Amino acid sequence: MSRQTAKQITELADAARQVLANVKRNPLFDRLRTALAPFGPAAVTVNEEQELYVIPCGEGYTCLGFDVLLARYNAVAAWLRDQGLVQDYLPPEARGTMRAYTAYRTLMSRAQAHCQRNNLRCPAELTPQLTGLEGKRVEVVDCDGQRRRFTVGRSCGWMPCHLALARCDSRGGAAVHGTPFQSVRVLA
């Protein structure tokens, strides 16, 4: 039997974690979970084909698109500059690199700390067309020509985003998408 490479061991540990994610909590599998602990969580990887960063999250994964990362990074960097802090933009040639992802994580930590220290909220993820319409019912035509109606909400945290609430008394909703809107109309 040949000796396995570090990459093969990591892939095997990841596969075992995936299997365990689909198994209900059972003491019989706790020994396997304990055995996997030294291998730690999987590292962030780059999926060039789908233009995504694949990020371990709990017992699964979440994804962040290359273009979303660049846009968010540069919006937060611009806001930090407006706050009097020096921050460079991320150059387009960094798109899809681990260097860009590391810079993004560093910037987000810095912005979060600045917000917490100064009791601020970073507006980088808010939809400019909806700013000031929080709590109002709107009809939008999104960038794909789809007409939708929702009540404009706003999430919590240091970097809030606008939410599309199904009703005015909804306690949560999905992040607004389909921007920039072709039109926004406030409904009576």
C-alpha positions as a Markdown table, in Angstrom:
| # | Residue | x | y | z |
|---|---|---|---|---|
| 1 | Met | 0.0 | 0.0 | 0.0 |
| 2 | Ser | 1.4 | 3.4 | -1.0 |
| 3 | Arg | 1.7 | 6.3 | 1.5 |
| 4 | Gln | -1.1 | 8.9 | 1.2 |
| 5 | Thr | -0.3 | 12.5 | 0.5 |
| 6 | Ala | -1.4 | 15.3 | 2.7 |
| 7 | Lys | -3.9 | 16.3 | 0.0 |
| 8 | Gln | -5.4 | 12.8 | -0.1 |
| 9 | Ile | -5.7 | 12.7 | 3.7 |
| 10 | Thr | -7.4 | 16.1 | 3.7 |
| 11 | Glu | -9.8 | 15.0 | 0.9 |
| 12 | Leu | -10.6 | 11.8 | 2.9 |
| 13 | Ala | -11.2 | 13.8 | 6.1 |
| 14 | Asp | -13.5 | 16.2 | 4.2 |
| 15 | Ala | -15.4 | 13.3 | 2.7 |
| 16 | Ala | -15.8 | 11.8 | 6.2 |
| 17 | Arg | -17.1 | 15.1 | 7.5 |
| 18 | Gln | -19.6 | 15.2 | 4.7 |
| 19 | Val | -20.9 | 11.8 | 5.6 |
| 20 | Leu | -21.1 | 12.7 | 9.3 |
| 21 | Ala | -23.0 | 15.9 | 8.4 |
| 22 | Asn | -25.8 | 13.7 | 7.1 |
| 23 | Val | -25.8 | 11.4 | 10.1 |
| 24 | Lys | -27.9 | 12.4 | 13.1 |
| 25 | Arg | -26.1 | 12.8 | 16.4 |
| 26 | Asn | -25.2 | 9.2 | 17.5 |
| 27 | Pro | -22.6 | 8.2 | 20.1 |
| 28 | Leu | -21.4 | 5.5 | 17.8 |
| 29 | Phe | -20.1 | 8.2 | 15.4 |
| 30 | Asp | -18.6 | 10.4 | 18.2 |
| 31 | Arg | -15.4 | 8.4 | 18.0 |
| 32 | Leu | -15.0 | 9.1 | 14.3 |
| 33 | Arg | -15.7 | 12.9 | 14.9 |
| 34 | Thr | -13.0 | 12.9 | 17.6 |
| 35 | Ala | -10.6 | 11.1 | 15.2 |
| 36 | Leu | -11.2 | 13.8 | 12.6 |
| 37 | Ala | -10.6 | 16.7 | 15.0 |
| 38 | Pro | -6.8 | 16.9 | 14.4 |
| 39 | Phe | -7.3 | 17.5 | 10.7 |
| 40 | Gly | -9.2 | 20.7 | 11.5 |
| 41 | Pro | -11.6 | 22.5 | 9.3 |
| 42 | Ala | -11.0 | 22.4 | 5.6 |
| 43 | Ala | -9.3 | 25.5 | 4.1 |
| 44 | Val | -10.9 | 28.0 | 1.9 |
| 45 | Thr | -10.5 | 26.9 | -1.7 |
| 46 | Val | -10.9 | 28.6 | -5.1 |
| 47 | Asn | -13.4 | 27.2 | -7.7 |
| 48 | Glu | -12.1 | 28.9 | -10.9 |
| 49 | Glu | -14.8 | 27.2 | -13.1 |
| 50 | Gln | -17.7 | 28.8 | -11.1 |
| 51 | Glu | -15.7 | 31.8 | -10.1 |
| 52 | Leu | -16.3 | 31.3 | -6.3 |
| 53 | Tyr | -14.4 | 31.0 | -3.1 |
| 54 | Val | -15.6 | 27.9 | -1.3 |
| 55 | Ile | -15.6 | 28.6 | 2.4 |
| 56 | Pro | -16.1 | 25.9 | 5.1 |
| 57 | Cys | -19.0 | 26.8 | 7.3 |
| 58 | Gly | -20.1 | 24.6 | 10.2 |
| 59 | Glu | -20.5 | 21.2 | 8.8 |
| 60 | Gly | -21.0 | 22.4 | 5.2 |
| 61 | Tyr | -19.8 | 25.2 | 3.0 |
| 62 | Thr | -20.8 | 28.6 | 1.8 |
| 63 | Cys | -19.6 | 30.5 | -1.3 |
| 64 | Leu | -18.5 | 34.0 | -2.2 |
| 65 | Gly | -18.3 | 35.1 | -5.8 |
| 66 | Phe | -15.1 | 36.7 | -7.1 |
| 67 | Asp | -17.0 | 39.8 | -8.4 |
| 68 | Val | -19.0 | 40.1 | -5.1 |
| 69 | Leu | -15.8 | 40.0 | -3.1 |
| 70 | Leu | -14.2 | 42.7 | -5.3 |
| 71 | Ala | -17.2 | 45.0 | -5.2 |
| 72 | Arg | -17.7 | 44.6 | -1.4 |
| 73 | Tyr | -14.0 | 45.1 | -0.7 |
| 74 | Asn | -13.9 | 48.3 | -2.8 |
| 75 | Ala | -17.1 | 49.6 | -1.3 |
| 76 | Val | -15.9 | 49.1 | 2.3 |
| 77 | Ala | -12.5 | 50.5 | 1.4 |
| 78 | Ala | -14.1 | 53.6 | 0.0 |
| 79 | Trp | -16.3 | 54.0 | 3.2 |
| 80 | Leu | -13.2 | 53.6 | 5.4 |
| 81 | Arg | -11.4 | 56.3 | 3.4 |
| 82 | Asp | -14.5 | 58.6 | 3.9 |
| 83 | Gln | -14.0 | 57.8 | 7.7 |
| 84 | Gly | -10.5 | 59.2 | 7.4 |
| 85 | Leu | -8.7 | 55.8 | 7.4 |
| 86 | Val | -6.2 | 55.0 | 4.7 |
| 87 | Gln | -7.3 | 51.9 | 2.7 |
| 88 | Asp | -6.3 | 50.9 | -0.9 |
| 89 | Tyr | -8.6 | 49.4 | -3.4 |
| 90 | Leu | -8.2 | 45.8 | -4.4 |
| 91 | Pro | -6.8 | 45.7 | -8.0 |
| 92 | Pro | -8.8 | 43.8 | -10.6 |
| 93 | Glu | -5.9 | 41.5 | -11.3 |
| 94 | Ala | -6.2 | 40.1 | -7.8 |
| 95 | Arg | -9.7 | 38.7 | -8.7 |
| 96 | Gly | -10.0 | 35.1 | -7.8 |
| 97 | Thr | -6.7 | 34.8 | -5.9 |
| 98 | Met | -6.2 | 33.7 | -2.3 |
| 99 | Arg | -4.3 | 37.0 | -1.9 |
| 100 | Ala | -7.6 | 38.8 | -2.6 |
| 101 | Tyr | -9.5 | 36.6 | -0.1 |
| 102 | Thr | -7.0 | 37.2 | 2.6 |
| 103 | Ala | -7.0 | 40.9 | 2.0 |
| 104 | Tyr | -10.8 | 40.8 | 2.1 |
| 105 | Arg | -10.9 | 39.0 | 5.5 |
| 106 | Thr | -8.4 | 41.5 | 6.9 |
| 107 | Leu | -10.4 | 44.5 | 5.6 |
| 108 | Met | -13.7 | 43.2 | 7.0 |
| 109 | Ser | -12.1 | 42.6 | 10.4 |
| 110 | Arg | -10.7 | 46.2 | 10.3 |
| 111 | Ala | -14.0 | 47.7 | 9.3 |
| 112 | Gln | -15.9 | 45.7 | 11.9 |
| 113 | Ala | -13.5 | 46.8 | 14.6 |
| 114 | His | -13.8 | 50.5 | 13.5 |
| 115 | Cys | -17.6 | 50.2 | 13.6 |
| 116 | Gln | -17.7 | 48.7 | 17.0 |
| 117 | Arg | -15.2 | 51.2 | 18.5 |
| 118 | Asn | -17.1 | 54.2 | 17.1 |
| 119 | Asn | -20.7 | 52.8 | 17.3 |
| 120 | Leu | -21.1 | 53.0 | 13.5 |
| 121 | Arg | -22.7 | 51.0 | 10.8 |
| 122 | Cys | -21.0 | 50.6 | 7.4 |
| 123 | Pro | -23.5 | 51.3 | 4.6 |
| 124 | Ala | -21.5 | 49.5 | 1.9 |
| 125 | Glu | -24.1 | 46.7 | 1.5 |
| 126 | Leu | -27.2 | 49.0 | 1.5 |
| 127 | Thr | -29.0 | 49.5 | -1.8 |
| 128 | Pro | -28.8 | 53.3 | -2.5 |
| 129 | Gln | -32.2 | 53.2 | -4.3 |
| 130 | Leu | -33.9 | 52.0 | -1.2 |
| 131 | Thr | -32.1 | 54.2 | 1.4 |
| 132 | Gly | -34.8 | 56.2 | 3.2 |
| 133 | Leu | -37.6 | 53.8 | 2.2 |
| 134 | Glu | -37.2 | 51.4 | 5.2 |
| 135 | Gly | -40.6 | 50.4 | 6.4 |
| 136 | Lys | -42.3 | 51.4 | 3.1 |
| 137 | Arg | -44.0 | 49.0 | 0.7 |
| 138 | Val | -42.4 | 49.3 | -2.8 |
| 139 | Glu | -42.7 | 47.8 | -6.2 |
| 140 | Val | -39.5 | 47.4 | -8.1 |
| 141 | Val | -38.5 | 46.3 | -11.6 |
| 142 | Asp | -35.2 | 44.6 | -11.1 |
| 143 | Cys | -32.2 | 44.5 | -13.4 |
| 144 | Asp | -33.6 | 41.4 | -15.2 |
| 145 | Gly | -37.0 | 43.1 | -15.8 |
| 146 | Gln | -38.8 | 41.2 | -13.0 |
| 147 | Arg | -41.5 | 43.1 | -11.2 |
| 148 | Arg | -41.6 | 42.5 | -7.4 |
| 149 | Arg | -43.4 | 44.0 | -4.4 |
| 150 | Phe | -42.0 | 44.0 | -0.8 |
| 151 | Thr | -41.7 | 46.0 | 2.3 |
| 152 | Val | -38.2 | 47.4 | 2.7 |
| 153 | Gly | -36.4 | 46.2 | 5.8 |
| 154 | Arg | -32.9 | 46.6 | 7.1 |
| 155 | Ser | -30.7 | 43.9 | 8.8 |
| 156 | Cys | -28.7 | 44.4 | 12.0 |
| 157 | Gly | -25.0 | 44.3 | 12.6 |
| 158 | Trp | -22.0 | 46.4 | 11.7 |
| 159 | Met | -22.7 | 46.1 | 7.9 |
| 160 | Pro | -26.5 | 46.0 | 7.3 |
| 161 | Cys | -28.2 | 45.2 | 4.1 |
| 162 | His | -31.7 | 46.0 | 2.9 |
| 163 | Leu | -34.2 | 43.1 | 3.2 |
| 164 | Ala | -37.2 | 42.3 | 1.1 |
| 165 | Leu | -40.0 | 41.6 | 3.7 |
| 166 | Ala | -43.1 | 39.8 | 2.5 |
| 167 | Arg | -45.3 | 41.9 | 4.8 |
| 168 | Cys | -44.9 | 44.9 | 6.9 |
| 169 | Asp | -45.2 | 42.8 | 10.1 |
| 170 | Ser | -42.6 | 40.2 | 8.9 |
| 171 | Arg | -39.8 | 39.6 | 11.3 |
| 172 | Gly | -37.2 | 38.7 | 8.6 |
| 173 | Gly | -36.7 | 38.4 | 4.9 |
| 174 | Ala | -34.2 | 37.7 | 2.2 |
| 175 | Ala | -31.5 | 40.2 | 1.2 |
| 176 | Val | -32.6 | 42.5 | -1.6 |
| 177 | His | -31.3 | 41.3 | -4.9 |
| 178 | Gly | -31.6 | 42.2 | -8.6 |
| 179 | Thr | -30.0 | 45.6 | -8.3 |
| 180 | Pro | -29.6 | 48.1 | -9.7 |
| 181 | Phe | -33.3 | 48.4 | -10.1 |
| 182 | Gln | -34.8 | 49.7 | -13.4 |
| 183 | Ser | -37.5 | 51.4 | -11.3 |
| 184 | Val | -38.6 | 51.8 | -7.7 |
| 185 | Arg | -42.2 | 52.9 | -6.9 |
| 186 | Val | -43.5 | 53.5 | -3.3 |
| 187 | Leu | -46.9 | 52.0 | -2.9 |
| 188 | Ala | -49.7 | 53.7 | -0.9 |
